[in-house]
Amino acid sequence: MSMINVEAAVEGLAPGSSSFALDRRLPAAEQVYRLLRNEIITCRLAPYEAISENRICGMFGVSRSPVRVAVTRLAEDGLIEIFPQRGTFVAPIKMTQVREAQFARLALEVALAEEAARHWTPQFTTEIQQNLVQQAQHASQGDSSSFFHDNESFHQIIARAARLEGVWTTIQSVKTVWDRIGHIANRVPAHTLEIIAEHRNIVEALDRGNASDAAVTMKTHMKSVDHAIARLQPLHANYFVA
């Protein structure tokens, strides 16, 4: 894709539009970073998309300094790649990073589910059932963005029930590559239906207070990323690299 596509991806968020304007009370670098990060994670900016610092400066009315800070952070996150004398581009989804993230998240999420089962209460059941209703509603509407946030809330409820919300913060720091896959996969109806079914199995185990079953069902759920990738690779082969 060309640099024109970068502008098109964020034109609705550019200064002067009704949906976005830089808050001059907050650091510009942080705002530019968060915007571009979101565009990459949601795949509105696709792998190999060219990123022009000059164009971003013009769109947001900022100097090169905050843009360069934002770009450097994105490179550290593994979301963009900087090639001297060639340019800056959105990074592809690297399978090595996927496997590393899966290893870390699997261990933490399974432990959270197991611990949550020991502290589960009817209040958590009510809250998570409401979340499941929202998941089903947004899936049926094809609202992949809202479904993504429902999914996030589902796992956060479990972390809260386990009395280990700080662990969820740790998980968020390692699952960036998963989020990119999730946003693409959530556009496939079969995928969202599978996720909801897996979530219901987890909730049934939690409602029984069965820590072992909660761990097993969460482990199955965490490994579903393999099915998502297998489904997506033929459709988006250029998104993934070894």
N, C-alpha and C positions, 0 to 999 in steps of 0.2 A: 504494500500500500504506500501511497505517497504522503508527503507532509500535508497536503490538502485534506487528507482523511483525518489527520490529527486535529486539524481545526474544526472539521465537521463534527468530530466526536464530542468536542467540548463547546461548540459554538452556542449551545443553549445555556451554557454556564459562564459565558464570558461577561466581563464588565459591561454594564449597560443593559443586560438582559433582565427579564423579570425574575429569573430563577436563581441568579447567582451574582454576587458582587463581593469583592474582597472587603473584609472587615478591617478597616485601618487601625483598629484598636488591638488587633492580634498580629503576631508575626506573619509576614507574607510568605516566608519560606515554608512554614508549617501548613498554611492553607493550600499553597500550590502543590506541596507534597501529597496532602490528603486527596486532593482532587485527582491528580494524575494517577495516584495509587488506585483509587476507586475505578477509574476508567480502564486501567490495565486488568485489575482483578475481575471486573465484570466483563472483560473481553470486548468492550467497546473500542479499545485500542488493542488490536490483534498482534500476535507475535510478528516480529520483523518490521512493525510500523516504525517509520522514521520519526524521531523527536527533535524538533527544532527549538533550541533555546531562544533564539531571536523571536520566533513566532509566538512562543509562550509569553515572553516579555511584553510583546505588543498587545496580546489579547488581554493580559491582566494589568497592564499599566505599571509594571514593576521593573526594577533594574535587573541586570544579569546576576547580581550577587545572590538574591534569594532563590532565583530559579536554579542556579548552579548548586546551591545547598540542597534543594529538593531533588535534583537529578542525582546528586551523589548519594543521597539516602536511598533512593530507589535502586541504584546500582548495588548498594550494600545489601538491600533486601533481595537481590537476585531478580528484580523485575525488569530491569533494563540493562543493556550492555553498551559500553562506551568503547569505540574503536578510534584511536587517534588518527587524524587525517581522513577518516572515512565517515564518521558520524555516530549518532546515538540512536539505538533502536530498542524497541520492546523485546524482551528476551522470550524465547520459546519456553515451554513447560519442560523442565528437565526431569527425566525419570529417576535419576539418582536422588534429586531433592524430594521427589514424591516418596521414594522408599524410605528415606531418612525421616521425613515427616510422619509417615505411616508408623514407623517403628516407635517414635516418641509418643504420638497421639494414642496409639493402641494401648500402650502400657498405662498411660494416665487416665484415659477414658474408662477402661475396664476397671481400674482401681476405684475410680469415682463411683461407678455404678454399684460396685460391690459394697462400698461404704455407705452410699445413699440408701441401699436396701435396709441397712441396720438402723437408719434414723427416719425412715419414710413415715409420713403421717397422712391422714385424710385430706389435710389442707393442700399438700403437695399433689395428691391425686386430682383434686378439683382443678388446681392450676394447670397441671400438665394435660388434663383432658380438654380443657379449653384451648390449650395450645394445639392439640391434635385436630380439633374442629377447625381452627384457623388454617392449619396445614392443608387439610382436605379441601377447604373452600378455595384457597389460593391456587392449589394444584388444579382444581377443576376449572378455574378461570384462566389458567395459563399464565399466572402472575409469578414468574420465576424469581423476581427480585424479592417480593414479599415472602415467598416460600423459603428463600435462603435465610431471611431474618427469623422466620418461624423456627427453622432448623437450629439456628444459633440459640434462640431462647430455650428450646427444648433441652439442649445440653447444659445450658447455664442453670436451669432449674435443678437438674440432677446434681451439679456441682454445689449448688446452694443447699440442697437436701443433705449432701455429704458433709456439709459444714467446712467445705474446702474451696471457697470461691476463688481464692488466690491461684489455685491450680488451673482454673479455667483461664485466668489471665496468662499463665504460662503456655497453655495450649494455643491460645490465640497468637502467641508470638512465634509458634513453629508451624502453623497450618496455612500460611499464606498461599503456598502452592496448591493446597487442597481447595482453597476458596476459588481459585481460578477454574479448577476442574468442576467444582460444584456449580458455579454460575453457568457453565456450558451445559452440564448434565441436566440441570433443572429445567432446561427448555424441552427435554424429552419426557413426555407424559409417563411412559413406562417406568422411567427412573424415579420420578416423584412418588408414584404409587408404591414402588418397592421400598422406598425410604419410609413412607408412612406405615407400611406393614411391619417393617423392622422396628420402628418406634413403638408401635402397639405391643409387640412382643416384649420389649424392654419394660414398658409400663406394667404389663401383666406380672412380670417377675418382681418388680418393685412393690406392687400392690400386695403381693404375697409375702413380702419381706424376705424373699429368698435370695440371699447374697450370691450364692453360687450360680443360680439361673440368671440373675441380673448380669453377672460377669460374662457368662456364655453368650447371652443375647447381644450384649454390647460388643463383644469381640466379633461376632458374626456381622454386626452392623458396620463396624470399622473396616472390615475387609471388603465391604461392598464397593469400595473405591476401585478395586481391581475390575469389577464388572463394568463400572462406569467408563473406565479407560478403554476397556476392550470394545465397548459400544461406540465410543467417541473417536477412537483412532482412525477407523476407516473413513469417517466423515470429515475429520480435521487432522489429517496426517501431518500437515506442516506445522501444527501447533506443538508437537511432541518431538523431543530428541532424547537420545540415550544419556 
